[in-house]
Amino acid sequence: MIEWLKRRRLASLVEELAIYNDKGIAWSGHDPARAEVERSLLLAKVEQQIASIGEENVSRKLLEAIADGGIRLDSTGKYVPYAKHGKL
């Protein structure tokens, strides 16, 4: 049960980042510099959650998206399923 909750939290954080990229920047009125700060904060939370789950239990595609920066600018939520379901 606890692992499911951790995975759900990870998916929520990934989704929050995508929503921020999609509409949150405009809604908040953040300039590009502030948007980068917000992205960095959200990404740090994603990485902390991955650490609590264990990288070995997280989708390789999600880890690659973090490493190559793809998740940082994603506004579609395409990485959410990888966060929810682990090893896809």
C-alpha positions as CSV (number, residue, x, y, z in Angstrom):
1,M,0.0,0.0,0.0
2,I,2.8,2.4,0.9
3,E,4.5,1.8,-2.4
4,W,1.3,2.5,-4.3
5,L,1.0,5.8,-2.5
6,K,4.6,6.8,-3.3
7,R,4.0,5.9,-6.9
8,R,0.7,7.9,-7.0
9,R,2.6,10.9,-5.5
10,L,5.3,10.6,-8.2
11,A,2.6,10.6,-10.9
12,S,0.9,13.6,-9.3
13,L,4.2,15.5,-9.3
14,V,4.9,14.7,-12.9
15,E,1.4,15.7,-13.8
16,E,1.8,19.0,-11.9
17,L,4.9,19.8,-13.9
18,A,3.1,19.2,-17.2
19,I,0.1,21.3,-16.1
20,Y,2.4,24.1,-15.1
21,N,4.1,23.9,-18.5
22,D,0.8,23.8,-20.3
23,K,-1.2,26.5,-18.6
24,G,0.3,27.3,-15.2
25,I,3.0,29.7,-16.5
26,A,0.4,31.8,-18.2
27,W,-2.1,31.7,-15.3
28,S,0.6,32.6,-12.8
29,G,2.1,35.4,-15.0
30,H,5.6,34.1,-14.3
31,D,8.3,35.4,-16.5
32,P,10.8,33.0,-18.1
33,A,13.3,33.2,-15.2
34,R,10.6,32.5,-12.6
35,A,9.2,29.6,-14.7
36,E,12.6,28.0,-14.6
37,V,12.7,28.3,-10.8
38,E,9.3,26.7,-10.6
39,R,10.3,23.9,-12.9
40,S,13.4,23.3,-10.9
41,L,11.5,23.1,-7.7
42,L,9.0,20.6,-9.1
43,L,11.7,18.6,-10.7
44,A,13.5,18.4,-7.4
45,K,10.3,17.0,-5.8
46,V,10.1,14.4,-8.6
47,E,13.7,13.4,-8.0
48,Q,13.1,13.1,-4.2
49,Q,10.1,10.9,-4.8
50,I,12.0,8.7,-7.1
51,A,14.7,8.4,-4.5
52,S,12.1,7.3,-1.9
53,I,10.8,4.6,-4.4
54,G,14.2,3.6,-5.6
55,E,15.4,4.1,-9.2
56,E,15.3,0.4,-9.8
57,N,11.5,0.5,-9.4
58,V,11.0,3.4,-11.7
59,S,10.4,3.3,-15.5
60,R,13.6,3.7,-17.5
61,K,11.7,6.1,-19.9
62,L,10.9,8.4,-17.0
63,L,14.5,8.4,-15.8
64,E,15.7,9.1,-19.3
65,A,13.2,12.0,-19.6
66,I,14.6,13.5,-16.5
67,A,18.2,13.0,-17.6
68,D,17.8,14.4,-21.1
69,G,15.5,17.3,-19.9
70,G,12.4,16.1,-21.8
71,I,10.2,16.1,-18.8
72,R,11.2,19.7,-17.9
73,L,9.3,21.2,-20.8
74,D,6.6,18.6,-21.4
75,S,3.1,20.1,-21.4
76,T,1.2,17.0,-22.5
77,G,1.6,14.7,-19.5
78,K,3.0,12.0,-21.6
79,Y,5.3,10.9,-18.8
80,V,2.5,10.4,-16.2
81,P,1.8,6.8,-17.1
82,Y,5.5,5.9,-16.7
83,A,5.3,7.4,-13.2
84,K,2.1,5.6,-12.3
85,H,3.0,2.2,-13.5
86,G,6.7,1.9,-12.8
87,K,8.6,-0.4,-15.1
88,L,6.9,0.2,-18.5
